[in-house]
Amino acid sequence: MSVTVYSTPTCGYCNAAKRFLRDRHVRFREIDVSRDARAEAEIARKTGKHSVPVIDVNGRLFVGFDPRRLAAALGVRS
């Protein structure tokens, strides 16, 4: 399973999403879009939005942090 979290250090929902993943032992890659303009442009192009978090689960993009939807996509408890 491939999970990438596009986030910024000051985003509360981003931090909650990362904590959610860590608590469920889900390995993920983190990309700080405040430091990576290419990644920021990529998620804006793919989602049509300029907001974080964006969570990529095997190519399926989730904009924002919805624990139930994310848990269902990952096959973990919410």
N, CA, C, O and CB atoms as a CASP TS submission, in Angstrom:
PFRMAT TS
TARGET T0000
AUTHOR 0000-0000-0000
METHOD Language model
MODEL 1
PARENT N/A
ATOM      1  N   MET     1       0.850  -1.174   0.000  1.00  0.00           N
ATOM      2  CA  MET     1       0.000   0.000   0.000  1.00  0.00           C
ATOM      3  C   MET     1       0.892   1.232   0.000  1.00  0.00           C
ATOM      4  O   MET     1       1.897   1.294   0.709  1.00  0.00           O
ATOM      5  CB  MET     1      -0.965   0.001   1.220  1.00  0.00           C
ATOM      6  N   SER     2       0.508   2.198  -0.799  1.00  0.00           N
ATOM      7  CA  SER     2       1.248   3.445  -0.906  1.00  0.00           C
ATOM      8  C   SER     2       0.383   4.583  -0.368  1.00  0.00           C
ATOM      9  O   SER     2      -0.719   4.821  -0.862  1.00  0.00           O
ATOM     10  CB  SER     2       1.673   3.716  -2.376  1.00  0.00           C
ATOM     11  N   VAL     3       0.895   5.288   0.655  1.00  0.00           N
ATOM     12  CA  VAL     3       0.169   6.407   1.248  1.00  0.00           C
ATOM     13  C   VAL     3       1.102   7.612   1.299  1.00  0.00           C
ATOM     14  O   VAL     3       2.219   7.526   1.809  1.00  0.00           O
ATOM     15  CB  VAL     3      -0.365   6.048   2.675  1.00  0.00           C
ATOM     16  N   THR     4       0.628   8.733   0.765  1.00  0.00           N
ATOM     17  CA  THR     4       1.377   9.986   0.815  1.00  0.00           C
ATOM     18  C   THR     4       0.473  11.055   1.388  1.00  0.00           C
ATOM     19  O   THR     4      -0.685  11.187   0.992  1.00  0.00           O
ATOM     20  CB  THR     4       1.904  10.397  -0.592  1.00  0.00           C
ATOM     21  N   VAL     5       1.020  11.822   2.332  1.00  0.00           N
ATOM     22  CA  VAL     5       0.279  12.925   2.931  1.00  0.00           C
ATOM     23  C   VAL     5       0.943  14.224   2.499  1.00  0.00           C
ATOM     24  O   VAL     5       2.111  14.466   2.802  1.00  0.00           O
ATOM     25  CB  VAL     5       0.231  12.804   4.493  1.00  0.00           C
ATOM     26  N   TYR     6       0.188  15.056   1.788  1.00  0.00           N
ATOM     27  CA  TYR     6       0.640  16.384   1.407  1.00  0.00           C
ATOM     28  C   TYR     6       0.132  17.325   2.491  1.00  0.00           C
ATOM     29  O   TYR     6      -1.070  17.389   2.748  1.00  0.00           O
ATOM     30  CB  TYR     6       0.125  16.803  -0.035  1.00  0.00           C
ATOM     31  N   SER     7       1.041  18.051   3.123  1.00  0.00           N
ATOM     32  CA  SER     7       0.657  18.831   4.285  1.00  0.00           C
ATOM     33  C   SER     7       1.543  20.061   4.444  1.00  0.00           C
ATOM     34  O   SER     7       2.451  20.302   3.648  1.00  0.00           O
ATOM     35  CB  SER     7       0.721  17.973   5.538  1.00  0.00           C
ATOM     36  N   THR     8       1.257  20.834   5.494  1.00  0.00           N
ATOM     37  CA  THR     8       2.119  21.918   5.946  1.00  0.00           C
ATOM     38  C   THR     8       2.296  21.757   7.450  1.00  0.00           C
ATOM     39  O   THR     8       1.451  21.151   8.110  1.00  0.00           O
ATOM     40  CB  THR     8       1.522  23.329   5.582  1.00  0.00           C
ATOM     41  N   PRO     9       3.379  22.290   7.997  1.00  0.00           N
ATOM     42  CA  PRO     9       3.636  22.113   9.432  1.00  0.00           C
ATOM     43  C   PRO     9       2.585  22.744  10.343  1.00  0.00           C
ATOM     44  O   PRO     9       2.383  22.267  11.460  1.00  0.00           O
ATOM     45  CB  PRO     9       4.971  22.686   9.769  1.00  0.00           C
ATOM     46  N   THR    10       1.919  23.792   9.902  1.00  0.00           N
ATOM     47  CA  THR    10       0.979  24.511  10.766  1.00  0.00           C
ATOM     48  C   THR    10      -0.473  24.078  10.597  1.00  0.00           C
ATOM     49  O   THR    10      -1.359  24.648  11.234  1.00  0.00           O
ATOM     50  CB  THR    10       1.083  25.977  10.503  1.00  0.00           C
ATOM     51  N   CYS    11      -0.730  23.097   9.765  1.00  0.00           N
ATOM     52  CA  CYS    11      -2.095  22.644   9.482  1.00  0.00           C
ATOM     53  C   CYS    11      -2.552  21.638  10.546  1.00  0.00           C
ATOM     54  O   CYS    11      -1.996  20.545  10.655  1.00  0.00           O
ATOM     55  CB  CYS    11      -2.177  22.008   8.067  1.00  0.00           C
ATOM     56  N   GLY    12      -3.554  22.015  11.317  1.00  0.00           N
ATOM     57  CA  GLY    12      -4.056  21.136  12.365  1.00  0.00           C
ATOM     58  C   GLY    12      -4.658  19.845  11.838  1.00  0.00           C
ATOM     59  O   GLY    12      -4.453  18.783  12.426  1.00  0.00           O
ATOM     60  N   TYR    13      -5.402  19.919  10.730  1.00  0.00           N
ATOM     61  CA  TYR    13      -5.983  18.715  10.146  1.00  0.00           C
ATOM     62  C   TYR    13      -4.907  17.798   9.572  1.00  0.00           C
ATOM     63  O   TYR    13      -5.044  16.575   9.592  1.00  0.00           O
ATOM     64  CB  TYR    13      -6.985  19.087   9.059  1.00  0.00           C
ATOM     65  N   CYS    14      -3.840  18.403   9.063  1.00  0.00           N
ATOM     66  CA  CYS    14      -2.716  17.597   8.560  1.00  0.00           C
ATOM     67  C   CYS    14      -2.096  16.804   9.703  1.00  0.00           C
ATOM     68  O   CYS    14      -1.831  15.609   9.574  1.00  0.00           O
ATOM     69  CB  CYS    14      -1.644  18.498   7.884  1.00  0.00           C
ATOM     70  N   ASN    15      -1.870  17.484  10.821  1.00  0.00           N
ATOM     71  CA  ASN    15      -1.270  16.819  11.977  1.00  0.00           C
ATOM     72  C   ASN    15      -2.193  15.734  12.521  1.00  0.00           C
ATOM     73  O   ASN    15      -1.723  14.678  12.943  1.00  0.00           O
ATOM     74  CB  ASN    15      -0.951  17.839  13.075  1.00  0.00           C
ATOM     75  N   ALA    16      -3.487  15.982  12.515  1.00  0.00           N
ATOM     76  CA  ALA    16      -4.444  14.969  12.970  1.00  0.00           C
ATOM     77  C   ALA    16      -4.427  13.753  12.044  1.00  0.00           C
ATOM     78  O   ALA    16      -4.487  12.614  12.508  1.00  0.00           O
ATOM     79  CB  ALA    16      -5.866  15.562  13.043  1.00  0.00           C
ATOM     80  N   ALA    17      -4.347  13.994  10.741  1.00  0.00           N
ATOM     81  CA  ALA    17      -4.303  12.884   9.779  1.00  0.00           C
ATOM     82  C   ALA    17      -3.047  12.048   9.975  1.00  0.00           C
ATOM     83  O   ALA    17      -3.110  10.819   9.956  1.00  0.00           O
ATOM     84  CB  ALA    17      -4.362  13.414   8.337  1.00  0.00           C
ATOM     85  N   LYS    18      -1.916  12.698  10.161  1.00  0.00           N
ATOM     86  CA  LYS    18      -0.656  11.955  10.363  1.00  0.00           C
ATOM     87  C   LYS    18      -0.693  11.167  11.668  1.00  0.00           C
ATOM     88  O   LYS    18      -0.208  10.037  11.725  1.00  0.00           O
ATOM     89  CB  LYS    18       0.552  12.923  10.367  1.00  0.00           C
ATOM     90  N   ARG    19      -1.264  11.754  12.710  1.00  0.00           N
ATOM     91  CA  ARG    19      -1.398  11.048  13.993  1.00  0.00           C
ATOM     92  C   ARG    19      -2.317   9.832  13.815  1.00  0.00           C
ATOM     93  O   ARG    19      -2.027   8.755  14.334  1.00  0.00           O
ATOM     94  CB  ARG    19      -1.959  12.005  15.101  1.00  0.00           C
ATOM     95  N   PHE    20      -3.417  10.005  13.087  1.00  0.00           N
ATOM     96  CA  PHE    20      -4.351   8.920  12.786  1.00  0.00           C
ATOM     97  C   PHE    20      -3.603   7.763  12.116  1.00  0.00           C
ATOM     98  O   PHE    20      -3.759   6.609  12.516  1.00  0.00           O
ATOM     99  CB  PHE    20      -5.505   9.424  11.874  1.00  0.00           C
ATOM    100  N   LEU    21      -2.810   8.065  11.120  1.00  0.00           N
ATOM    101  CA  LEU    21      -2.058   7.023  10.408  1.00  0.00           C
ATOM    102  C   LEU    21      -1.035   6.346  11.316  1.00  0.00           C
ATOM    103  O   LEU    21      -0.925   5.120  11.332  1.00  0.00           O
ATOM    104  CB  LEU    21      -1.351   7.619   9.187  1.00  0.00           C
ATOM    105  N   ARG    22      -0.294   7.147  12.067  1.00  0.00           N
ATOM    106  CA  ARG    22       0.720   6.573  12.973  1.00  0.00           C
ATOM    107  C   ARG    22       0.077   5.673  14.021  1.00  0.00           C
ATOM    108  O   ARG    22       0.589   4.592  14.315  1.00  0.00           O
ATOM    109  CB  ARG    22       1.519   7.692  13.667  1.00  0.00           C
ATOM    110  N   ASP    23      -1.051   6.120  14.587  1.00  0.00           N
ATOM    111  CA  ASP    23      -1.742   5.332  15.618  1.00  0.00           C
ATOM    112  C   ASP    23      -2.207   3.981  15.093  1.00  0.00           C
ATOM    113  O   ASP    23      -2.380   3.036  15.864  1.00  0.00           O
ATOM    114  CB  ASP    23      -2.935   6.105  16.157  1.00  0.00           C
ATOM    115  N   ARG    24      -2.407   3.890  13.792  1.00  0.00           N
ATOM    116  CA  ARG    24      -2.865   2.642  13.172  1.00  0.00           C
ATOM    117  C   ARG    24      -1.736   1.916  12.444  1.00  0.00           C
ATOM    118  O   ARG    24      -1.967   0.975  11.684  1.00  0.00           O
ATOM    119  CB  ARG    24      -4.001   2.928  12.199  1.00  0.00           C
ATOM    120  N   HIS    25      -0.514   2.376  12.694  1.00  0.00           N
ATOM    121  CA  HIS    25       0.694   1.758  12.137  1.00  0.00           C
ATOM    122  C   HIS    25       0.682   1.701  10.611  1.00  0.00           C
ATOM    123  O   HIS    25       1.137   0.730  10.006  1.00  0.00           O
ATOM    124  CB  HIS    25       0.855   0.359  12.690  1.00  0.00           C
ATOM    125  N   VAL    26       0.151   2.761  10.003  1.00  0.00           N
ATOM    126  CA  VAL    26       0.138   2.872   8.552  1.00  0.00           C
ATOM    127  C   VAL    26       1.362   3.678   8.144  1.00  0.00           C
ATOM    128  O   VAL    26       1.520   4.829   8.552  1.00  0.00           O
ATOM    129  CB  VAL    26      -1.186   3.536   8.032  1.00  0.00           C
ATOM    130  N   ARG    27       2.218   3.077   7.346  1.00  0.00           N
ATOM    131  CA  ARG    27       3.401   3.782   6.868  1.00  0.00           C
ATOM    132  C   ARG    27       2.984   4.777   5.797  1.00  0.00           C
ATOM    133  O   ARG    27       2.143   4.472   4.951  1.00  0.00           O
ATOM    134  CB  ARG    27       4.461   2.790   6.318  1.00  0.00           C
ATOM    135  N   PHE    28       3.567   5.956   5.834  1.00  0.00           N
ATOM    136  CA  PHE    28       3.240   6.966   4.842  1.00  0.00           C
ATOM    137  C   PHE    28       4.444   7.858   4.580  1.00  0.00           C
ATOM    138  O   PHE    28       5.361   7.980   5.392  1.00  0.00           O
ATOM    139  CB  PHE    28       2.042   7.804   5.299  1.00  0.00           C
ATOM    140  N   ARG    29       4.393   8.463   3.425  1.00  0.00           N
ATOM    141  CA  ARG    29       5.390   9.446   3.027  1.00  0.00           C
ATOM    142  C   ARG    29       4.752  10.812   3.230  1.00  0.00           C
ATOM    143  O   ARG    29       3.582  11.008   2.903  1.00  0.00           O
ATOM    144  CB  ARG    29       5.868   9.237   1.531  1.00  0.00           C
ATOM    145  N   GLU    30       5.506  11.744   3.762  1.00  0.00           N
ATOM    146  CA  GLU    30       4.986  13.088   3.992  1.00  0.00           C
ATOM    147  C   GLU    30       5.681  14.069   3.056  1.00  0.00           C
ATOM    148  O   GLU    30       6.904  14.047   2.915  1.00  0.00           O
ATOM    149  CB  GLU    30       5.179  13.512   5.471  1.00  0.00           C
ATOM    150  N   ILE    31       4.894  14.925   2.422  1.00  0.00           N
ATOM    151  CA  ILE    31       5.444  15.973   1.579  1.00  0.00           C
ATOM    152  C   ILE    31       4.925  17.312   2.088  1.00  0.00           C
ATOM    153  O   ILE    31       3.718  17.554   2.119  1.00  0.00           O
ATOM    154  CB  ILE    31       5.068  15.752   0.077  1.00  0.00           C
ATOM    155  N   ASP    32       5.846  18.172   2.483  1.00  0.00           N
ATOM    156  CA  ASP    32       5.529  19.503   2.991  1.00  0.00           C
ATOM    157  C   ASP    32       5.403  20.437   1.788  1.00  0.00           C
ATOM    158  O   ASP    32       6.408  20.831   1.197  1.00  0.00           O
ATOM    159  CB  ASP    32       6.627  20.014   4.004  1.00  0.00           C
ATOM    160  N   VAL    33       4.171  20.788   1.429  1.00  0.00           N
ATOM    161  CA  VAL    33       3.968  21.612   0.236  1.00  0.00           C
ATOM    162  C   VAL    33       4.393  23.061   0.450  1.00  0.00           C
ATOM    163  O   VAL    33       4.504  23.817  -0.515  1.00  0.00           O
ATOM    164  CB  VAL    33       2.515  21.566  -0.182  1.00  0.00           C
ATOM    165  N   SER    34       4.629  23.458   1.688  1.00  0.00           N
ATOM    166  CA  SER    34       5.134  24.810   1.926  1.00  0.00           C
ATOM    167  C   SER    34       6.608  24.917   1.528  1.00  0.00           C
ATOM    168  O   SER    34       7.139  26.018   1.382  1.00  0.00           O
ATOM    169  CB  SER    34       4.952  25.200   3.406  1.00  0.00           C
ATOM    170  N   ARG    35       7.257  23.778   1.355  1.00  0.00           N
ATOM    171  CA  ARG    35       8.663  23.739   0.948  1.00  0.00           C
ATOM    172  C   ARG    35       8.869  23.131  -0.437  1.00  0.00           C
ATOM    173  O   ARG    35       9.984  23.135  -0.959  1.00  0.00           O
ATOM    174  CB  ARG    35       9.463  22.960   1.958  1.00  0.00           C
ATOM    175  N   ASP    36       7.807  22.615  -1.025  1.00  0.00           N
ATOM    176  CA  ASP    36       7.919  21.933  -2.311  1.00  0.00           C
ATOM    177  C   ASP    36       6.850  22.478  -3.271  1.00  0.00           C
ATOM    178  O   ASP    36       5.725  21.981  -3.322  1.00  0.00           O
ATOM    179  CB  ASP    36       7.772  20.387  -2.134  1.00  0.00           C
ATOM    180  N   ALA    37       7.231  23.495  -4.015  1.00  0.00           N
ATOM    181  CA  ALA    37       6.286  24.165  -4.918  1.00  0.00           C
ATOM    182  C   ALA    37       5.779  23.230  -6.010  1.00  0.00           C
ATOM    183  O   ALA    37       4.627  23.333  -6.430  1.00  0.00           O
ATOM    184  CB  ALA    37       6.940  25.386  -5.553  1.00  0.00           C
ATOM    185  N   ARG    38       6.629  22.323  -6.470  1.00  0.00           N
ATOM    186  CA  ARG    38       6.182  21.375  -7.497  1.00  0.00           C
ATOM    187  C   ARG    38       5.072  20.470  -6.971  1.00  0.00           C
ATOM    188  O   ARG    38       4.084  20.223  -7.663  1.00  0.00           O
ATOM    189  CB  ARG    38       7.360  20.524  -7.988  1.00  0.00           C
ATOM    190  N   ALA    39       5.240  19.978  -5.742  1.00  0.00           N
ATOM    191  CA  ALA    39       4.217  19.114  -5.139  1.00  0.00           C
ATOM    192  C   ALA    39       2.927  19.899  -4.916  1.00  0.00           C
ATOM    193  O   ALA    39       1.836  19.371  -5.131  1.00  0.00           O
ATOM    194  CB  ALA    39       4.722  18.520  -3.800  1.00  0.00           C
ATOM    195  N   GLU    40       3.045  21.143  -4.491  1.00  0.00           N
ATOM    196  CA  GLU    40       1.861  21.974  -4.296  1.00  0.00           C
ATOM    197  C   GLU    40       1.108  22.156  -5.617  1.00  0.00           C
ATOM    198  O   GLU    40      -0.118  22.051  -5.654  1.00  0.00           O
ATOM    199  CB  GLU    40       2.256  23.346  -3.711  1.00  0.00           C
ATOM    200  N   ALA    41       1.836  22.426  -6.693  1.00  0.00           N
ATOM    201  CA  ALA    41       1.216  22.586  -8.007  1.00  0.00           C
ATOM    202  C   ALA    41       0.585  21.275  -8.476  1.00  0.00           C
ATOM    203  O   ALA    41      -0.481  21.279  -9.091  1.00  0.00           O
ATOM    204  CB  ALA    41       2.252  23.072  -9.033  1.00  0.00           C
ATOM    205  N   GLU    42       1.248  20.158  -8.182  1.00  0.00           N
ATOM    206  CA  GLU    42       0.733  18.849  -8.587  1.00  0.00           C
ATOM    207  C   GLU    42      -0.605  18.533  -7.924  1.00  0.00           C
ATOM    208  O   GLU    42      -1.539  18.094  -8.595  1.00  0.00           O
ATOM    209  CB  GLU    42       1.745  17.762  -8.251  1.00  0.00           C
ATOM    210  N   ILE    43      -0.705  18.752  -6.611  1.00  0.00           N
ATOM    211  CA  ILE    43      -1.969  18.436  -5.947  1.00  0.00           C
ATOM    212  C   ILE    43      -3.066  19.418  -6.358  1.00  0.00           C
ATOM    213  O   ILE    43      -4.236  19.045  -6.438  1.00  0.00           O
ATOM    214  CB  ILE    43      -1.790  18.454  -4.421  1.00  0.00           C
ATOM    215  N   ALA    44      -2.694  20.663  -6.618  1.00  0.00           N
ATOM    216  CA  ALA    44      -3.692  21.630  -7.093  1.00  0.00           C
ATOM    217  C   ALA    44      -4.218  21.208  -8.460  1.00  0.00           C
ATOM    218  O   ALA    44      -5.416  21.314  -8.723  1.00  0.00           O
ATOM    219  CB  ALA    44      -3.087  23.058  -7.167  1.00  0.00           C
ATOM    220  N   ARG    45      -3.337  20.732  -9.324  1.00  0.00           N
ATOM    221  CA  ARG    45      -3.747  20.278 -10.649  1.00  0.00           C
ATOM    222  C   ARG    45      -4.643  19.048 -10.545  1.00  0.00           C
ATOM    223  O   ARG    45      -5.648  18.952 -11.250  1.00  0.00           O
ATOM    224  CB  ARG    45      -2.520  19.968 -11.514  1.00  0.00           C
ATOM    225  N   LYS    46      -4.288  18.112  -9.675  1.00  0.00           N
ATOM    226  CA  LYS    46      -5.038  16.863  -9.549  1.00  0.00           C
ATOM    227  C   LYS    46      -6.382  17.037  -8.849  1.00  0.00           C
ATOM    228  O   LYS    46      -7.348  16.346  -9.174  1.00  0.00           O
ATOM    229  CB  LYS    46      -4.216  15.853  -8.802  1.00  0.00           C
ATOM    230  N   THR    47      -6.447  17.964  -7.882  1.00  0.00           N
ATOM    231  CA  THR    47      -7.666  18.103  -7.085  1.00  0.00           C
ATOM    232  C   THR    47      -8.480  19.349  -7.428  1.00  0.00           C
ATOM    233  O   THR    47      -9.667  19.431  -7.113  1.00  0.00           O
ATOM    234  CB  THR    47      -7.312  18.130  -5.627  1.00  0.00           C
ATOM    235  N   GLY    48      -7.838  20.308  -8.069  1.00  0.00           N
ATOM    236  CA  GLY    48      -8.505  21.575  -8.336  1.00  0.00           C
ATOM    237  C   GLY    48      -8.594  22.462  -7.115  1.00  0.00           C
ATOM    238  O   GLY    48      -9.308  23.465  -7.122  1.00  0.00           O
ATOM    239  N   LYS    49      -7.872  22.101  -6.065  1.00  0.00           N
ATOM    240  CA  LYS    49      -7.914  22.856  -4.807  1.00  0.00           C
ATOM    241  C   LYS    49      -6.501  23.197  -4.349  1.00  0.00           C
ATOM    242  O   LYS    49      -5.531  22.523  -4.692  1.00  0.00           O
ATOM    243  CB  LYS    49      -8.655  22.053  -3.711  1.00  0.00           C
ATOM    244  N   HIS    50      -6.421  24.263  -3.563  1.00  0.00           N
ATOM    245  CA  HIS    50      -5.148  24.676  -2.962  1.00  0.00           C
ATOM    246  C   HIS    50      -5.260  24.538  -1.450  1.00  0.00           C
ATOM    247  O   HIS    50      -5.035  25.502  -0.717  1.00  0.00           O
ATOM    248  CB  HIS    50      -4.775  26.146  -3.363  1.00  0.00           C
ATOM    249  N   SER    51      -5.600  23.364  -0.990  1.00  0.00           N
ATOM    250  CA  SER    51      -5.751  23.145   0.441  1.00  0.00           C
ATOM    251  C   SER    51      -5.091  21.835   0.839  1.00  0.00           C
ATOM    252  O   SER    51      -4.871  20.950   0.012  1.00  0.00           O
ATOM    253  CB  SER    51      -7.234  23.143   0.839  1.00  0.00           C
ATOM    254  N   VAL    52      -4.782  21.735   2.117  1.00  0.00           N
ATOM    255  CA  VAL    52      -4.193  20.525   2.685  1.00  0.00           C
ATOM    256  C   VAL    52      -5.012  20.155   3.907  1.00  0.00           C
ATOM    257  O   VAL    52      -5.697  21.015   4.462  1.00  0.00           O
ATOM    258  CB  VAL    52      -2.676  20.729   3.051  1.00  0.00           C
ATOM    259  N   PRO    53      -4.965  18.925   4.338  1.00  0.00           N
ATOM    260  CA  PRO    53      -4.178  17.846   3.765  1.00  0.00           C
ATOM    261  C   PRO    53      -4.820  17.264   2.506  1.00  0.00           C
ATOM    262  O   PRO    53      -6.034  17.312   2.307  1.00  0.00           O
ATOM    263  CB  PRO    53      -3.980  16.757   4.790  1.00  0.00           C
ATOM    264  N   VAL    54      -3.954  16.721   1.684  1.00  0.00           N
ATOM    265  CA  VAL    54      -4.368  15.846   0.596  1.00  0.00           C
ATOM    266  C   VAL    54      -3.681  14.524   0.873  1.00  0.00           C
ATOM    267  O   VAL    54      -2.461  14.473   1.032  1.00  0.00           O
ATOM    268  CB  VAL    54      -3.996  16.433  -0.841  1.00  0.00           C
ATOM    269  N   ILE    55      -4.455  13.461   0.930  1.00  0.00           N
ATOM    270  CA  ILE    55      -3.920  12.144   1.248  1.00  0.00           C
ATOM    271  C   ILE    55      -4.131  11.243   0.048  1.00  0.00           C
ATOM    272  O   ILE    55      -5.252  11.054  -0.426  1.00  0.00           O
ATOM    273  CB  ILE    55      -4.589  11.548   2.521  1.00  0.00           C
ATOM    274  N   ASP    56      -3.041  10.700  -0.426  1.00  0.00           N
ATOM    275  CA  ASP    56      -3.059   9.817  -1.596  1.00  0.00           C
ATOM    276  C   ASP    56      -2.916   8.382  -1.097  1.00  0.00           C
ATOM    277  O   ASP    56      -1.881   8.007  -0.545  1.00  0.00           O
ATOM    278  CB  ASP    56      -1.913  10.183  -2.620  1.00  0.00           C
ATOM    279  N   VAL    57      -3.960   7.589  -1.298  1.00  0.00           N
ATOM    280  CA  VAL    57      -3.946   6.175  -0.921  1.00  0.00           C
ATOM    281  C   VAL    57      -4.026   5.370  -2.212  1.00  0.00           C
ATOM    282  O   VAL    57      -5.088   5.250  -2.822  1.00  0.00           O
ATOM    283  CB  VAL    57      -5.136   5.814   0.064  1.00  0.00           C
ATOM    284  N   ASN    58      -2.894   4.828  -2.613  1.00  0.00           N
ATOM    285  CA  ASN    58      -2.832   4.038  -3.856  1.00  0.00           C
ATOM    286  C   ASN    58      -3.423   4.774  -5.059  1.00  0.00           C
ATOM    287  O   ASN    58      -4.098   4.169  -5.892  1.00  0.00           O
ATOM    288  CB  ASN    58      -3.564   2.721  -3.666  1.00  0.00           C
ATOM    289  N   GLY    59      -3.168   6.078  -5.147  1.00  0.00           N
ATOM    290  CA  GLY    59      -3.645   6.861  -6.272  1.00  0.00           C
ATOM    291  C   GLY    59      -5.020   7.474  -6.088  1.00  0.00           C
ATOM    292  O   GLY    59      -5.459   8.268  -6.920  1.00  0.00           O
ATOM    293  N   ARG    60      -5.700   7.124  -5.023  1.00  0.00           N
ATOM    294  CA  ARG    60      -7.014   7.709  -4.713  1.00  0.00           C
ATOM    295  C   ARG    60      -6.785   8.898  -3.786  1.00  0.00           C
ATOM    296  O   ARG    60      -6.196   8.746  -2.716  1.00  0.00           O
ATOM    297  CB  ARG    60      -7.985   6.647  -4.050  1.00  0.00           C
ATOM    298  N   LEU    61      -7.247  10.078  -4.192  1.00  0.00           N
ATOM    299  CA  LEU    61      -6.967  11.300  -3.444  1.00  0.00           C
ATOM    300  C   LEU    61      -8.119  11.676  -2.522  1.00  0.00           C
ATOM    301  O   LEU    61      -9.287  11.646  -2.909  1.00  0.00           O
ATOM    302  CB  LEU    61      -6.679  12.442  -4.399  1.00  0.00           C
ATOM    303  N   PHE    62      -7.760  12.030  -1.298  1.00  0.00           N
ATOM    304  CA  PHE    62      -8.702  12.515  -0.300  1.00  0.00           C
ATOM    305  C   PHE    62      -8.279  13.929   0.066  1.00  0.00           C
ATOM    306  O   PHE    62      -7.162  14.142   0.537  1.00  0.00           O
ATOM    307  CB  PHE    62      -8.746  11.580   0.965  1.00  0.00           C
ATOM    308  N   VAL    63      -9.162  14.895  -0.147  1.00  0.00           N
ATOM    309  CA  VAL    63      -8.881  16.279   0.210  1.00  0.00           C
ATOM    310  C   VAL    63      -9.524  16.528   1.566  1.00  0.00           C
ATOM    311  O   VAL    63     -10.725  16.326   1.744  1.00  0.00           O
ATOM    312  CB  VAL    63      -9.415  17.285  -0.878  1.00  0.00           C
ATOM    313  N   GLY    64      -8.712  16.968   2.516  1.00  0.00           N
ATOM    314  CA  GLY    64      -9.192  17.146   3.880  1.00  0.00           C
ATOM    315  C   GLY    64      -9.009  15.852   4.659  1.00  0.00           C
ATOM    316  O   GLY    64      -8.541  14.847   4.125  1.00  0.00           O
ATOM    317  N   PHE    65      -9.385  15.897   5.920  1.00  0.00           N
ATOM    318  CA  PHE    65      -9.223  14.726   6.784  1.00  0.00           C
ATOM    319  C   PHE    65     -10.582  14.246   7.250  1.00  0.00           C
ATOM    320  O   PHE    65     -11.229  14.880   8.083  1.00  0.00           O
ATOM    321  CB  PHE    65      -8.320  15.050   7.995  1.00  0.00           C
ATOM    322  N   ASP    66     -11.005  13.128   6.708  1.00  0.00           N
ATOM    323  CA  ASP    66     -12.249  12.465   7.094  1.00  0.00           C
ATOM    324  C   ASP    66     -11.856  11.076   7.595  1.00  0.00           C
ATOM    325  O   ASP    66     -11.631  10.171   6.792  1.00  0.00           O
ATOM    326  CB  ASP    66     -13.287  12.388   5.883  1.00  0.00           C
ATOM    327  N   PRO    67     -11.772  10.900   8.916  1.00  0.00           N
ATOM    328  CA  PRO    67     -11.281   9.635   9.466  1.00  0.00           C
ATOM    329  C   PRO    67     -12.035   8.402   8.971  1.00  0.00           C
ATOM    330  O   PRO    67     -11.418   7.370   8.710  1.00  0.00           O
ATOM    331  CB  PRO    67     -11.354   9.683  10.954  1.00  0.00           C
ATOM    332  N   ARG    68     -13.350   8.491   8.840  1.00  0.00           N
ATOM    333  CA  ARG    68     -14.134   7.317   8.406  1.00  0.00           C
ATOM    334  C   ARG    68     -13.816   6.926   6.976  1.00  0.00           C
ATOM    335  O   ARG    68     -13.609   5.747   6.688  1.00  0.00           O
ATOM    336  CB  ARG    68     -15.631   7.595   8.536  1.00  0.00           C
ATOM    337  N   ARG    69     -13.775   7.898   6.079  1.00  0.00           N
ATOM    338  CA  ARG    69     -13.459   7.601   4.672  1.00  0.00           C
ATOM    339  C   ARG    69     -12.035   7.074   4.542  1.00  0.00           C
ATOM    340  O   ARG    69     -11.777   6.130   3.796  1.00  0.00           O
ATOM    341  CB  ARG    69     -13.640   8.859   3.794  1.00  0.00           C
ATOM    342  N   LEU    70     -11.116   7.693   5.275  1.00  0.00           N
ATOM    343  CA  LEU    70      -9.727   7.267   5.206  1.00  0.00           C
ATOM    344  C   LEU    70      -9.572   5.853   5.763  1.00  0.00           C
ATOM    345  O   LEU    70      -8.867   5.032   5.175  1.00  0.00           O
ATOM    346  CB  LEU    70      -8.827   8.247   5.973  1.00  0.00           C
ATOM    347  N   ALA    71     -10.211   5.566   6.869  1.00  0.00           N
ATOM    348  CA  ALA    71     -10.142   4.231   7.466  1.00  0.00           C
ATOM    349  C   ALA    71     -10.695   3.177   6.506  1.00  0.00           C
ATOM    350  O   ALA    71     -10.125   2.095   6.365  1.00  0.00           O
ATOM    351  CB  ALA    71     -10.916   4.196   8.797  1.00  0.00           C
ATOM    352  N   ALA    72     -11.807   3.503   5.850  1.00  0.00           N
ATOM    353  CA  ALA    72     -12.394   2.558   4.892  1.00  0.00           C
ATOM    354  C   ALA    72     -11.446   2.301   3.729  1.00  0.00           C
ATOM    355  O   ALA    72     -11.316   1.165   3.272  1.00  0.00           O
ATOM    356  CB  ALA    72     -13.737   3.086   4.367  1.00  0.00           C
ATOM    357  N   ALA    73     -10.789   3.342   3.249  1.00  0.00           N
ATOM    358  CA  ALA    73      -9.848   3.177   2.129  1.00  0.00           C
ATOM    359  C   ALA    73      -8.630   2.356   2.532  1.00  0.00           C
ATOM    360  O   ALA    73      -8.059   1.628   1.720  1.00  0.00           O
ATOM    361  CB  ALA    73      -9.398   4.543   1.607  1.00  0.00           C
ATOM    362  N   LEU    74      -8.241   2.486   3.797  1.00  0.00           N
ATOM    363  CA  LEU    74      -7.053   1.782   4.294  1.00  0.00           C
ATOM    364  C   LEU    74      -7.370   0.398   4.851  1.00  0.00           C
ATOM    365  O   LEU    74      -6.474  -0.432   5.007  1.00  0.00           O
ATOM    366  CB  LEU    74      -6.378   2.608   5.363  1.00  0.00           C
ATOM    367  N   GLY    75      -8.636   0.149   5.149  1.00  0.00           N
ATOM    368  CA  GLY    75      -9.007  -1.127   5.756  1.00  0.00           C
ATOM    369  C   GLY    75      -8.591  -1.212   7.208  1.00  0.00           C
ATOM    370  O   GLY    75      -8.197  -2.274   7.689  1.00  0.00           O
ATOM    371  N   VAL    76      -8.681  -0.072   7.918  1.00  0.00           N
ATOM    372  CA  VAL    76      -8.326  -0.022   9.349  1.00  0.00           C
ATOM    373  C   VAL    76      -9.531   0.503  10.121  1.00  0.00           C
ATOM    374  O   VAL    76     -10.514   0.954   9.532  1.00  0.00           O
ATOM    375  CB  VAL    76      -7.057   0.887   9.600  1.00  0.00           C
ATOM    376  N   ARG    77      -9.441   0.439  11.420  1.00  0.00           N
ATOM    377  CA  ARG    77     -10.530   0.950  12.249  1.00  0.00           C
ATOM    378  C   ARG    77     -10.497   2.478  12.244  1.00  0.00           C
ATOM    379  O   ARG    77      -9.435   3.092  12.143  1.00  0.00           O
ATOM    380  CB  ARG    77     -10.426   0.401  13.702  1.00  0.00           C
ATOM    381  N   SER    78     -11.669   3.070  12.355  1.00  0.00           N
ATOM    382  CA  SER    78     -11.741   4.531  12.401  1.00  0.00           C
ATOM    383  C   SER    78     -11.700   4.967  13.846  1.00  0.00           C
ATOM    384  O   SER    78     -11.748   6.164  14.131  1.00  0.00           O
ATOM    385  CB  SER    78     -13.023   5.063  11.700  1.00  0.00           C
TER
END
